């Protein structure tokens, strides 16, 4: 990496008597998963380029509880939720951005009932807004004319009706956006949701991520764009399974924009 | 007295048909009310709009255009042709004939449109039959569609076909009688379709024609009453329940799963530094609530209404990623199992004077296996696909909650994940103190 990343924490800002425009909720995948960390960094580079004052919770962040809740452990979910809410309320957080649709959905929809009321946006929505406000801009180029297909994460799309922000960002790349046969409201899951990410699948004919990857391959993309670290892993595995990793890249939308910006 | 015999028989048949239907509606209500209470008083405006759009307007049916358009035809036919049933009932009770005939041109238009719709219904129903039995669409031949569900699907098509043929036969005979200036058969109505079949009756005497007309008339109305009473035993209940079901359907974002209030209380206590961890529960403390669902009575009444509303179209199963990749999970089966178990519980109540007698059966394991429950990715494709706002996912989640919180019976991998969340604040075994390391790595 060319430059060292500057990632302020809430604790540092708070000590300096400052409060950021937005809290970047990194999430477990974004913090620990090697592939997802690259997405985290790309997004931080974009935030920095756009002069967004942001902070992370760092070591004060903990799992939102999403996988516990979807696995049926409401108890553990609420323990996690209330601990996180306590931290965020103490910092008087107003606005949160996250690159993980699962964190996004949980904090946006399930935290308010437990006392955590924030404005929560997904990073694709946030980036779209930065474009609209002229805080970042793109001069086409790198991805011009590339065939990109976009995989809708269930917890962003169907679960929260966000279909357009990510697509609009892809169009900004001057790329050729091609849709899979199952897309938007009817998009097929990558297979990771509902805590499936953390267990072996039940017996069947094939894995869900293979089915989805086959749908993606049908439209012969050069890039499969994702907007979720778990979808990213599943699709990357699918592409490897099809031995197509040399010709098809799986990239997060933040990575595409950052790369087009030569960051 | 004898001249009123048909009227009396008609009134008797009508009262019996509606009476038995009322009995079934009461059974239905009793069974649905076995579910737990749930607050659905919010978002009334949105709820009415959902009902108008989804049930009345069939907006989700036409997502699949072929089945959707065919369905709209049968649906419109059903509603419009029922205006004719009103006339049949009045005629039957009063001994009149085509009492609305005095409406003149309007009556001609009405009868003509009923006839055109009847023909379109015959065509659509035939197309449905071909889809189920000749083309054998995948979603109609899944394992849960064997036996009664398969017969039921065809039975409905046969009944509708027969009713429409009877309706057209009745009109054809009537038309012929009108041409012959038969007494009592006043000239009323326009018969664009039945006059095509009318030549079949050419040469028949007036009395024979009256027999044909009367037989068709009686079978038609008795058939309708039979159909009304068939509903309760059939997936066809959706023609009634789609309306309340779309009203009570989920109005929150699909990704928002409900937070259990009982858990919130306990968690708050655990996190409260001033709470005494060794305090004995209050004397009058209620028995701790059971978490999640292992049987139908643990579900809420909207979920039970969902089960009765399901018409087994299988769009949910068709869109389910687990089912598409050969796993045992089928959201439609979840709904059918819930309904079948609820029926079993209802019959148990009836057999035992309203008191449930333990039958060593339950929804979990006896109907829905754990393998099915754990195959779900919670992707909401089933919820999105349902044309009448059924939420199979909510039942799956409630049952997972029972498995995890009451039975500690999660798959080992998930127990490991949950252990990590509990101890490290992440689903993987990483230390929370390393959460910001990425910022300084290359």
Boltz contact constraints between the chains, C-beta under 6 A:
constraints:
  - contact:
      token1: [A, 1]
      token2: [B, 442]
      max_distance: 6.0
  - contact:
      token1: [A, 5]
      token2: [B, 439]
      max_distance: 6.0
  - contact:
      token1: [A, 7]
      token2: [B, 439]
      max_distance: 6.0
  - contact:
      token1: [A, 28]
      token2: [B, 426]
      max_distance: 6.0
  - contact:
      token1: [A, 28]
      token2: [B, 427]
      max_distance: 6.0
  - contact:
      token1: [A, 31]
      token2: [B, 435]
      max_distance: 6.0
  - contact:
      token1: [A, 32]
      token2: [B, 428]
      max_distance: 6.0
  - contact:
      token1: [A, 32]
      token2: [B, 430]
      max_distance: 6.0
  - contact:
      token1: [A, 37]
      token2: [B, 438]
      max_distance: 6.0
  - contact:
      token1: [A, 40]
      token2: [B, 438]
      max_distance: 6.0
  - contact:
      token1: [A, 58]
      token2: [B, 436]
      max_distance: 6.0
  - contact:
      token1: [A, 59]
      token2: [B, 432]
      max_distance: 6.0
  - contact:
      token1: [A, 59]
      token2: [B, 433]
      max_distance: 6.0
  - contact:
      token1: [A, 59]
      token2: [B, 435]
      max_distance: 6.0
  - contact:
      token1: [A, 59]
      token2: [B, 436]
      max_distance: 6.0
  - contact:
      token1: [A, 61]
      token2: [B, 435]
      max_distance: 6.0
  - contact:
      token1: [A, 62]
      token2: [B, 425]
      max_distance: 6.0
  - contact:
      token1: [A, 63]
      token2: [B, 421]
      max_distance: 6.0
  - contact:
      token1: [A, 63]
      token2: [B, 425]
      max_distance: 6.0
  - contact:
      token1: [A, 63]
      token2: [B, 426]
      max_distance: 6.0
  - contact:
      token1: [A, 67]
      token2: [B, 417]
      max_distance: 6.0
  - contact:
      token1: [A, 67]
      token2: [B, 427]
      max_distance: 6.0
  - contact:
      token1: [A, 68]
      token2: [B, 418]
      max_distance: 6.0
  - contact:
      token1: [A, 68]
      token2: [B, 421]
      max_distance: 6.0
  - contact:
      token1: [A, 70]
      token2: [B, 378]
      max_distance: 6.0
  - contact:
      token1: [A, 71]
      token2: [B, 414]
      max_distance: 6.0
  - contact:
      token1: [A, 72]
      token2: [B, 400]
      max_distance: 6.0
  - contact:
      token1: [A, 72]
      token2: [B, 401]
      max_distance: 6.0
  - contact:
      token1: [A, 72]
      token2: [B, 403]
      max_distance: 6.0
  - contact:
      token1: [A, 72]
      token2: [B, 404]
      max_distance: 6.0
  - contact:
      token1: [A, 73]
      token2: [B, 404]
      max_distance: 6.0
  - contact:
      token1: [A, 73]
      token2: [B, 418]
      max_distance: 6.0
  - contact:
      token1: [A, 74]
      token2: [B, 260]
      max_distance: 6.0
  - contact:
      token1: [A, 74]
      token2: [B, 263]
      max_distance: 6.0
  - contact:
      token1: [A, 74]
      token2: [B, 401]
      max_distance: 6.0
  - contact:
      token1: [A, 75]
      token2: [B, 263]
      max_distance: 6.0
  - contact:
      token1: [A, 76]
      token2: [B, 418]
      max_distance: 6.0
  - contact:
      token1: [A, 76]
      token2: [B, 422]
      max_distance: 6.0
  - contact:
      token1: [A, 78]
      token2: [B, 263]
      max_distance: 6.0
  - contact:
      token1: [A, 78]
      token2: [B, 267]
      max_distance: 6.0
  - contact:
      token1: [A, 79]
      token2: [B, 267]
      max_distance: 6.0
  - contact:
      token1: [A, 82]
      token2: [B, 267]
      max_distance: 6.0
  - contact:
      token1: [A, 82]
      token2: [B, 271]
      max_distance: 6.0
  - contact:
      token1: [A, 105]
      token2: [B, 255]
      max_distance: 6.0
  - contact:
      token1: [A, 109]
      token2: [B, 253]
      max_distance: 6.0
  - contact:
      token1: [A, 109]
      token2: [B, 255]
      max_distance: 6.0
  - contact:
      token1: [A, 109]
      token2: [B, 256]
      max_distance: 6.0
  - contact:
      token1: [A, 113]
      token2: [B, 259]
      max_distance: 6.0
  - contact:
      token1: [A, 154]
      token2: [B, 379]
      max_distance: 6.0
  - contact:
      token1: [A, 155]
      token2: [B, 255]
      max_distance: 6.0
  - contact:
      token1: [A, 158]
      token2: [B, 254]
      max_distance: 6.0
  - contact:
      token1: [A, 158]
      token2: [B, 380]
      max_distance: 6.0
  - contact:
      token1: [A, 158]
      token2: [B, 384]
      max_distance: 6.0
  - contact:
      token1: [A, 159]
      token2: [B, 254]
      max_distance: 6.0
  - contact:
      token1: [A, 159]
      token2: [B, 255]
      max_distance: 6.0
  - contact:
      token1: [A, 159]
      token2: [B, 380]
      max_distance: 6.0
  - contact:
      token1: [A, 160]
      token2: [B, 253]
      max_distance: 6.0
  - contact:
      token1: [A, 160]
      token2: [B, 255]
      max_distance: 6.0
  - contact:
      token1: [A, 185]
      token2: [B, 384]
      max_distance: 6.0
  - contact:
      token1: [A, 188]
      token2: [B, 321]
      max_distance: 6.0
  - contact:
      token1: [A, 189]
      token2: [B, 321]
      max_distance: 6.0
  - contact:
      token1: [A, 189]
      token2: [B, 377]
      max_distance: 6.0
  - contact:
      token1: [A, 189]
      token2: [B, 379]
      max_distance: 6.0
  - contact:
      token1: [A, 193]
      token2: [B, 377]
      max_distance: 6.0
  - contact:
      token1: [A, 193]
      token2: [B, 378]
      max_distance: 6.0
  - contact:
      token1: [A, 193]
      token2: [B, 379]
      max_distance: 6.0
  - contact:
      token1: [A, 194]
      token2: [B, 376]
      max_distance: 6.0
  - contact:
      token1: [A, 194]
      token2: [B, 377]
      max_distance: 6.0
  - contact:
      token1: [A, 194]
      token2: [B, 378]
      max_distance: 6.0
  - contact:
      token1: [A, 195]
      token2: [B, 414]
      max_distance: 6.0
  - contact:
      token1: [A, 196]
      token2: [B, 377]
      max_distance: 6.0
  - contact:
      token1: [A, 198]
      token2: [B, 413]
      max_distance: 6.0
  - contact:
      token1: [A, 198]
      token2: [B, 417]
      max_distance: 6.0
  - contact:
      token1: [A, 198]
      token2: [B, 427]
      max_distance: 6.0
  - contact:
      token1: [A, 199]
      token2: [B, 411]
      max_distance: 6.0
  - contact:
      token1: [A, 199]
      token2: [B, 413]
      max_distance: 6.0
  - contact:
      token1: [A, 199]
      token2: [B, 414]
      max_distance: 6.0
  - contact:
      token1: [A, 202]
      token2: [B, 327]
      max_distance: 6.0
  - contact:
      token1: [A, 202]
      token2: [B, 371]
      max_distance: 6.0
  - contact:
      token1: [A, 202]
      token2: [B, 375]
      max_distance: 6.0
  - contact:
      token1: [A, 204]
      token2: [B, 325]
      max_distance: 6.0
  - contact:
      token1: [A, 204]
      token2: [B, 326]
      max_distance: 6.0
  - contact:
      token1: [A, 204]
      token2: [B, 327]
      max_distance: 6.0
  - contact:
      token1: [A, 205]
      token2: [B, 325]
      max_distance: 6.0
  - contact:
      token1: [A, 205]
      token2: [B, 326]
      max_distance: 6.0
  - contact:
      token1: [A, 206]
      token2: [B, 325]
      max_distance: 6.0
  - contact:
      token1: [A, 208]
      token2: [B, 321]
      max_distance: 6.0
  - contact:
      token1: [A, 208]
      token2: [B, 325]
      max_distance: 6.0
  - contact:
      token1: [A, 211]
      token2: [B, 325]
      max_distance: 6.0
